[in-house]
Amino acid sequence: MIRSDIFKGKSYAVLGLARTGLSVCESLLASGAKVTAWDRRQEPRNALAGRAEIADPLEIDLAGFDGIVVSPGVPLNTHPLNRKAHEAGVPIIGDIELFAMARPELPAHRVIGITGTNGKSTTTALVHHLLEGAGIPSRMGGNIGLPVLAQEPLPEGGVYVLELSSYQIDLTVSLACDAAALTNITPDHLDRYKGFTEYAFAKARLFALQRKDQFAVFGCADAPTRAIHEAELARRQQGKVRVADTKFWAQYQSDWPSLQGPHNLQNAAIAAALAAQMGLTREQIMSGLASFGGLPHRMERVATCRDILFINDSKATNPDATAPALAAFPPAPEKRIHWICGGLPKSDSLKECEPHFGNIAAAYTIGEAGGFFAELLEPHMPVARCEMLSEAVRRAVANARPGDVVLLSPACASFDQFRDYELRGEAFRKLVIELGCDGGNAPHVTG
């Protein structure tokens, strides 16, 4: 784990003891800090008993604490801790800020920060893959993989690649990334912000924290991202701000089996720019793009049966994220996609997906949004109202023909029927396998 003398003798309260919160406690304790920890669940409290004070920060005097470390999942816009900490003059921070504070004592390294509404996980994993393929020591963390404080420090010359959500950026005040990227900004998480403008500002803070001699690359397919790009272009040194060069990399995309679709072209172009900034050659980048295996639940190729391709894109929890998936399989020469969509809606329309309706052979709606989505889609395509994912998969398999794609890209959150998008994607994979598909060497599916 990462330790630092900067925390020695200081006092921190930690609220939320899931994986990240526990990693914070262990790092602080190992660094010689005094820790007061709290979680509603008894099990993680027991894991720290005898080593940390166990107390709810809402129930104790916060005077004298050096910081309160909260999970990104704590809704500070409504949580009473926000006001109490402010009145006590104690900063509320996250694990990424602790990492930023510890950086001066780590072996010489660089940090890449990647944010955006959609695509940041794939881009982060891809950059990590490119660096490791080129022999550069790398750690992947933040909003993906192991918490960064739980990982062993990199040797000199290593690169930390961090996926950063808006919540994590909100809890960070001193992280100046050597290179940073913004994939896009579309409406999301608006329950945590006063409006879309405030949400976009949260993303922009990652770049405001950088020095003018540090590097940034932008997707620039949407107006808010373009606005941040223009602001950074005005304040940075020449050559330190780039727009992802999708036009150049498009000529090679057919060689990347796990990076198909316009969204993945942008992800790849951003990753390539970041990798080049770290010193990789074009040849190293091209080799890494071709060998990248993709991430679970993000345009994941689950199986091929009867020449029907099954794609798990459960991570697409809003229409903006689903639209590129629908664009990834244009009709050739007939409509190919059997689209499974629905869940807990984040939007009252599917307008972002409308340009790609011509690619869809049929839609299969599920969950709380099922009826609403069906009404939106029925004027444009055949729709099967299925309610449950199992029925949608069964009916899609029955209707699909060789060359078609069965695509789970819900355009909704999962919480109406599943704990998270990962469980929803795993359920889809299991259903496909139960119907006779095992990842490519599968028997005929009878439906």
N, C-alpha and C positions, 0 to 999 in steps of 0.2 A: 504494500500500500504506500501511498504518498504521505510522508511526514514532513513537518517543518518546525523549526525553532521559533518561528514567528508566532505560533499559537501557544508556546510554553508559558504557563502561569496565567493564561487568560481564561475567561469564563464565557461559555456559550450555552444557550438553550437551543435544543433541537426539537422541532415539532414535526411529527410524521416519521415513523420508523419502518417504512418499507425498505426495499433494497438500497435506495440512495441515502435515506436517512440513517440507516445502520452503518453504511460506509462512512458517512460524515462523522458519526460518533466514534467509530474505531480509529479513524485518522486523527481526530482531535485528541482522543485519549492517548494514542501512541505518541503524539507530539507533546504531551505533558499539559494539556489543557484540562480545565474543570468543566464537566459536561452535565447539564440538566436535560433529561430527555423525557419525551412524552408521546404516547400513541394511545388511541382508544382501545386498541387490542392488548390483551394481557401478555401474549406470547413474546412479542419483541421487547416489551418492558422487562420480562423475566431474563431475557438474554443479556441485558445490561445491568441487572441488579447487582449491587455490591461494587460496581465499577463507576457508575454514574448515579447522580441524584435522579430519582424518578418523581417528576412533578409536572403538572400542567402549567405552562407559562401564563395561562389566563388566571391562575389561582395564586400566583406568587408575585412578590415584588421584583420588578425587572431592573431596578436601579443597580448599577454596578456590572451588568453584563456587557461584554464587548460586542456581542451580536446575537441575533436570533436567526437560526438557520431553519428554513421551512422547505418542505417539499414543494415542487412546482405545482402540484395538484391542489394546494391550499388556496382557495379563492380570496385573495387579499382585498379585492374590491368590496367584499361583503363580510369578511371575517373580523370579529372584534379585536383580534390581536393587533391588527394594523394600527388602530387608534391607541391602544394601550402602549405599544412600543414607541409610537411617536411621542406620546406624553412623557415617557420615561427617557426619551432621547437615545434610544437604542436602535441601531440599524437592523433591518430585516434583509437577509441575504440568502443565497443558495449555495449549493456545492460548487458551482462553477466559479463563484467569487472566491471561495476558499482556495480553489486551485490557482486562480490568478494571484492570490496573495502568496502562495507557496512557490510560485515560479522562480523567483530569484535564487532560491537555494537548490533548484534542480539542475542537473547537468545541462549544458547549453543545448537548446532545442528551439523548435519553431512550433507555432500553433496555427491551425486552420480552423476557422469557424464557418459553419454552413447553416443558413436559415432559409425560411420560405414557408408558404402554406402547404404546398405540395412538392414532392420530389426531393426533399432534403435528406431523407433516409437513404434512398438509392444513391444520391450524389455523394453522401458521406462514405458509404460502404465502397463505392467505386473509387474514390480518391485513396482510401486506405488500401484497396486492392492494387491500384497502380503503384503506390509507393513501395509496398512490400514486394511486388513483382520486380521492381528496379533495385531491390536490395537496400532500401532506406528503412531503418527501424521505425515502426509506427504503432500508435495506440489509437483505437477508436472508442469514443465515449460520448458523454453528454446525454442526449435523448435516445441513444442507441447503444446496445451492448452493455458491458459492465460500467458502473459508475467510475468516473475517471479517478477519484480518490482511492478506489479499491484496487487500482492497477499498480504494478511495479513501475517505478520511474524509468523512463527511457534512457539509454546511454547517450553520450554526447553525439549530437548530429541528428537525433530522432525528431519525429514530427507527431504531435498530437492532433488528431482529426476529430473535431467535435461537432455533432449535430446539436443545434441550439433552437429550442422552441421559444416563442415569444415570452412564455412564463419564465424560462430560465434567464433570458436576457433582462427581463424586469428585475430579477434578483441579482444582477451583476453590475458593478460600478467601475471596475478597473481592468477588465480583460481587453487588452489591445492585441488583437489577432494579427499575426504576421501576414496572413492572407485570409480573406473572407469572401463569402458568396451569398447572393440572394437569388433564389430560383424564381419566385413569383410571390405576389400577394393577392389573395382573393378572400372574400368574406368567410370568416371562420372564428370560432371561440368568442363570438360577440357577447356571450353572457358574462365574460370577464372584463369587458371594456365598455366605455360609454358609447362607442360607436366605431365604425370602420376606420375613421381617421386616427383614432387613438391606437387601434390595433396595428395599423401600418406604421405609426410612430414607434411602437415597441420594436418592430423589426428594424427600423432605421437606426435605432440606438446601437446596434452591433457595429455599425460603420462609423457612427459618431465617436465611438470609443477608440477607434484606430487613429494612429498618427497619420499625417499627410504623406509620409514616405512609405506607408504600408499599402499592400495590394488589395484590390477588390474587383470582383467580376459579377455581372448582373445578367439575369435572363432577359429582361426588358420586353417581354411579350405583353405586359399589362401596364396601364398608366401609372399606378402607384410605384411599381418597380422602376419605371423610367424616371419618375420624379426624383427618387432617391439617387439613382445613377447620376442625373444631371447635377444634383446638389453636391455629390461627392466629386464629380468631375471638376467642379468649380474650385474646390478647396485642396485637391490633391496635387502632388507633383506630377509632371507630365509622364505618361506611360504607366501610371499606377492604377488606372481605372479602365476596365475593359467591358465590352459587351460580348456575351458568349457567341462564338463564331459558328453558328449552326450551318451556315451555307457551306463552309469548307468541309465540316465533318460529315455532312449528309452523303457525300460520295462514297463513304466507307461504311455506312450504317448496315448495309446488307451483310457485312461480315461479323456482326455482333448479335448472336442469336438471343441473348437475354436483354437486349437494349433496343427493342423495336418500338415504333410509334413516335410521334412528334415530341411527346413529353420526354421520352428517354433520349432523343437526339439532343434536346436542350440540356438534360442532366449530364450527358456525355461531354458536350462542348464546355460546360462549366467545369467539370472535373478535369478535362484536358488542360484548361487554362490554369487551374490551381496546380496541377502536377508540373506543368512547364515552369511555373514560378518557383517550384521546389527543385528545379534543375533537371527534370526528366527530358529525355530526347523525344522527338516525334515518333521514332521507331519503338521506344519503350512504351509510349502511350498507346500506340496502335495495337501493340501486342496485348497490353492489359485490357483494352476495351473488348478485344475479341475473346479473351479468356474469362471475362467476368461472368459469374454464374447467377447473378441476380439475388434478390432477397425474397424470403417467404412473404406471401400475401401481397406482393407488388408485381403484378403481371407475371406471376409464377406459373410456369408450364407444369401442370400437375400430371397430365397423362395424354396419350394419344391412343384412341381406340377406334377401329373401323375407319381410320383416317379422319377422325374427328378430334380436334384439339381442345383440351380443357384448360382454361386459364383461371387462376385464383387471384383476383385483384381486390380482395376484401379490404385492403387498406384504403381504398377509394371511398372515403366517408362523406364526400360532398360532390355535387354535380361537376364542379371544376376539375376534380380529380378523375372523375369517370370519363369526361369528354375525350381526353387523349387516348384512353383505352379503346373507345369506340372508333377512333380514327386510325388505330393501329392495324385494322383488318378491313381495308376497303373491299367492295364487291369485285370479284374477279371470276367470271363475269356477272355472277348473281349475288344477291344478298347472302351474307355468310354467318352473321353473328346471331346466336341465341342468347339474349341478354337477360341475366337474372339480376333484378334490382329491387330496392326497397329496404326498409328497416325503420329506424327512428329518423325522420327527416330533419335536415338542417336548413332547408330552403323551401319556399312555396312554389318553385318552378323548376323546370329542367331545361331552361333556355340555353345553358352552356352546352348541352348535349344535342340540341336540335340540328346543328349543321351536319351531324353524322347519323341522323335517323335513316338515311338512305342505305347505310351499311347493315341494317338490322333486319334479319329474317323474321324474328318474333321476340317479344318480351315476355318475361315471366315475373310477375310482381309478388313481393312477399312483405310480411311484417306490417307495422303500423301504417306505413306509407303506401301499402299495396293498393288499396282502392283509389286513393288520390292519384298515384302514379298511373294506374290503369286509365283513369279518365283523361289524363294528359296525353297518354300514348295511343289510345285506341283510334283517334282520327288519322294516325300516321302508319300503323303497323298492326299485325295480329298480336293480341295480348291474352295471356293466360293468367287469371287471378288465382294464385296458388296459396297464399298466406304463409305456408311453411317452406323452408328451404328444401326439405326432402322431396316435397311434391314438385317444386320447381325443377330440381335436377332430374327427377324421373321423367317429367314431361318434355324437358329440353332434349334429353337423350333419345326419347321416342321420336321426336320430330326432326332431329338433326340428320343431315346426309353427309357422305364423305366429302371432305374439303371444308366443312363448316367448323365454327368455333363456338363452344359453350363457354360463355364468359360470365363469371361472378364479379360484377363491378357495381356495388350496391348504390352508390351515390348517397348513402345514408350512414348514420352511426348505427351501431349494433345493439344498443342497450335495451331495445324492446324485447329481444329474444336471446341475446348472448351477452356475456360479461364484457367482451371486448372484440375488436375486429380479428384478433388472432384466433380466438375460439371459433368465430364464424368461419374463418378460412380453413381451419382444421376440420370443421364439420363438413364443409364442402369437399375437401380432399377425401375424407373418409367415405362420404356418400358416393363419390366417383369410383373409388376402389371397390366398394361393396357392389357396385353395378357391373364390375368386371374389368376395371381399368387398374393397372398396377404400375403406371409410369412409363409405358411405351411398349412393353412386351405383353400386351393384354389380349385376352380373347374377345371375340365379337360381343358387342353390347346389344342385348335384346330389348332393353327398356321395359 
